[in-house]
Amino acid sequence: MILIVDTREQKPYSNIFKKLKQNYLKKKLDIGDYSIKGFETKFSIERKTLNDFICSITRERQRFENELKKTKDFDYFALIIECSFYDIKNENYFSKIEPSRILATIFNWSVKYNVPIFFVDTREGGALAVIKLAEGFMKYKNV
């Protein structure tokens, strides 16, 4: 399995993939930040920092929702947010938006768009989540 890292990804997990001995290549992806070679239109993961996610649900909400709508034809699409639930609860971000509004969006969108949303406390945890989700896809969804 070879992972694909979008060339536009601003904080790629490339160095962590190297450390974990995960094969990857850089390539422009139409949807998401990570995919699997040969499954670019079937499997995708979007990575966000907490502040980037907040921007995506406030100032860039319409654009981001349009992106989520495009994922309906994917066999698997997930969103990884680099933070903990407690980072939101304790307002460890650069916005005045209330934690309850952020959490409402996360849980509502996971149902509305059928998108699993994972909290990862560290970048290494995010990279590991990408690898394990890709392995799960190859095991259970690869026809």
C-alpha positions as CSV (number, residue, x, y, z in Angstrom):
1,M,0.0,0.0,0.0
2,I,1.3,3.4,-1.0
3,L,-0.2,6.5,0.6
4,I,-0.7,9.7,-1.4
5,V,0.0,13.0,0.2
6,D,-1.6,16.0,-1.5
7,T,1.0,18.4,-2.9
8,R,-1.0,21.3,-1.4
9,E,-1.0,19.8,2.2
10,Q,0.6,22.5,4.3
11,K,1.7,20.4,7.2
12,P,2.2,16.9,5.7
13,Y,2.8,13.8,7.7
14,S,5.7,12.8,5.3
15,N,8.4,12.9,8.0
16,I,6.3,10.8,10.3
17,F,5.5,8.3,7.5
18,K,9.3,8.0,6.9
19,K,9.9,7.3,10.6
20,L,7.1,4.7,10.6
21,K,8.5,3.1,7.3
22,Q,5.2,3.9,5.5
23,N,5.6,4.2,1.7
24,Y,4.1,7.4,0.3
25,L,4.3,9.7,-2.7
26,K,3.3,13.3,-3.3
27,K,0.6,14.0,-5.8
28,K,-2.2,16.5,-6.3
29,L,-5.5,15.2,-4.9
30,D,-8.9,16.7,-5.9
31,I,-10.4,15.8,-2.5
32,G,-8.7,15.6,0.9
33,D,-5.1,15.5,2.0
34,Y,-4.4,11.8,2.0
35,S,-5.4,8.8,-0.1
36,I,-4.1,5.4,-1.3
37,K,-2.4,5.0,-4.7
38,G,-5.0,3.6,-7.1
39,F,-7.9,4.6,-4.9
40,E,-7.8,8.4,-5.2
41,T,-11.5,8.6,-6.1
42,K,-12.6,6.1,-3.5
43,F,-10.6,6.8,-0.3
44,S,-9.7,10.2,1.2
45,I,-8.8,11.8,4.5
46,E,-8.9,15.5,5.3
47,R,-6.5,16.7,8.0
48,K,-7.2,19.9,10.0
49,T,-5.7,21.7,12.9
50,L,-8.3,22.9,15.4
51,N,-7.9,26.5,14.3
52,D,-8.1,25.5,10.6
53,F,-11.2,23.5,11.3
54,I,-12.8,26.5,13.1
55,C,-12.0,28.7,10.1
56,S,-13.7,26.0,7.9
57,I,-16.9,26.1,9.9
58,T,-17.1,29.8,10.2
59,R,-15.6,32.1,7.5
60,E,-15.2,29.3,4.9
61,R,-18.2,27.3,5.9
62,Q,-20.0,27.2,2.5
63,R,-16.8,26.3,0.7
64,F,-16.0,23.5,3.2
65,E,-19.6,22.1,3.1
66,N,-19.4,22.1,-0.7
67,E,-16.2,20.0,-0.4
68,L,-18.0,17.6,2.0
69,K,-20.9,17.2,-0.5
70,K,-18.3,16.1,-3.1
71,T,-17.3,13.1,-0.9
72,K,-20.6,11.3,-1.2
73,D,-19.3,9.1,-4.0
74,F,-16.3,8.0,-2.1
75,D,-16.3,4.6,-0.5
76,Y,-14.6,6.2,2.5
77,F,-13.9,9.7,3.6
78,A,-12.9,10.9,7.1
79,L,-11.9,14.1,8.8
80,I,-9.0,14.2,11.3
81,I,-8.8,17.1,13.6
82,E,-5.5,17.6,15.5
83,C,-6.8,18.3,18.9
84,S,-8.6,16.7,21.8
85,F,-12.2,17.1,22.8
86,Y,-10.9,19.0,25.8
87,D,-9.0,21.5,23.6
88,I,-12.5,22.5,22.3
89,K,-14.2,22.3,25.7
90,N,-11.4,24.5,27.3
91,E,-11.3,26.9,24.4
92,N,-7.7,26.3,23.4
93,Y,-8.1,28.0,20.1
94,F,-7.9,31.5,18.5
95,S,-11.6,32.3,18.0
96,K,-14.5,33.6,20.0
97,I,-16.8,30.8,18.8
98,E,-18.4,28.9,21.7
99,P,-17.3,25.3,22.2
100,S,-20.9,24.1,22.1
101,R,-21.2,25.5,18.5
102,I,-18.0,23.8,17.4
103,L,-19.1,20.5,18.9
104,A,-22.6,20.8,17.4
105,T,-21.1,21.2,14.0
106,I,-18.8,18.3,14.4
107,F,-21.5,15.9,15.6
108,N,-24.2,17.2,13.2
109,W,-21.9,17.0,10.1
110,S,-20.8,13.5,11.0
111,V,-24.4,12.5,10.6
112,K,-25.4,14.9,7.8
113,Y,-22.5,14.0,5.5
114,N,-21.9,10.5,6.9
115,V,-18.3,11.5,7.7
116,P,-16.4,10.0,10.6
117,I,-14.5,12.7,12.5
118,F,-11.5,11.7,14.6
119,F,-9.8,13.7,17.3
120,V,-6.0,13.1,17.5
121,D,-3.9,14.7,20.2
122,T,-0.6,14.6,18.3
123,R,0.6,14.8,14.7
124,E,2.1,11.3,15.1
125,G,-1.4,10.1,16.2
126,G,-2.8,11.7,13.1
127,A,-0.3,10.0,10.8
128,L,-0.9,6.7,12.5
129,A,-4.7,7.2,12.1
130,V,-4.2,7.8,8.3
131,I,-2.1,4.6,8.1
132,K,-4.6,2.5,10.1
133,L,-7.6,3.8,8.3
134,A,-6.0,3.1,4.9
135,E,-5.1,-0.4,6.0
136,G,-8.7,-0.9,7.2
137,F,-10.0,0.3,3.8
138,M,-7.7,-2.1,1.9
139,K,-8.8,-5.0,4.1
140,Y,-12.6,-4.3,4.2
141,K,-13.5,-2.2,1.2
142,N,-11.0,-3.2,-1.5
143,V,-13.1,-5.3,-3.8
